[in-house]
Amino acid sequence: MSMEISTENDLVLPLLQSNLDDSHRELLLKIESHKTLIASKAIDLQIAPENMRKALSFAHKLACEKGKLSIENVKTINTLIGEEGKLREFAPTCFDKSNVGVRGPSFTYSGADGEHVEKLLSSYAEQYTPVEETSKPLEKICGAYLLLELIHPFFDGNGRTGRTICAFLMFSYGYGSLAPHLIACWEKEKEKHYEDFISGIYNYYAYSYDLPSLNEFFSKFYLKFLKRIAAVLDGFVGDNP
């Protein structure tokens, strides 16, 4: 059975915080030094995979209108990528109290219990709505992507939904021209990108009780996120020698 939640406090979202090292700082400096170039590039949604363009168009329009991230908007995104847009009612995978999968070795991750998904997603939408005073926008963008996958609110399309929310925040914080290229890269490297997720994700609630491990994993995931953005940016620089 999945891990039981005993108090309302257990439903509070974990606040993701990366532990930056020199590698993070070097990449952040590189990205920020090209912010003018990023802003000068047109946002070309046609670069993204065809099955995500409607969702990205919705996210772009929402960002331009300075709209908020809400449960309904997250559901709409899931619908626009071709899924049902319906929150799941139970966990897709069950783990015992030792965080060991009980449905066989092929299962590696359990999202939040279905009965808690709506409340968690509501808190998530509030936490990741764009605000102008954010001091670490890229960390927030990456955190939104990872945490959506951790909650796993839908049966299908959680990755694509999370990537669209990631793009929405990039549109909102001035990194919009990078977003379609980034999503296209993730699509081309789907298996490797999936491995980046499952390399450290196990049970949502296990992580809720072990924030140091969650943030250690987030730091590694954030570094890969920055590396991928830097690679896209290299292409921009190559086009503008």
LINNOR-V297450 format. One record per helix or strand of 3 or more residues. SS is the DSSP state (alpha for helix, beta for strand). FROM is the first residue (numbers start at 1). TO is the last residue. If there is no record, write none. Layout:
# LINNOR-V297450
ss: {SS & SS}
from: {FROM & FROM}
to: {TO & TO}
This chain:
# LINNOR-V297450
ss: {alpha & alpha & alpha & alpha & alpha & alpha & alpha & alpha & alpha & alpha & alpha & alpha & alpha}
from: {8 & 22 & 35 & 45 & 50 & 71 & 114 & 137 & 158 & 176 & 190 & 204 & 211}
to: {11 & 33 & 40 & 47 & 64 & 80 & 127 & 151 & 172 & 188 & 198 & 208 & 239}
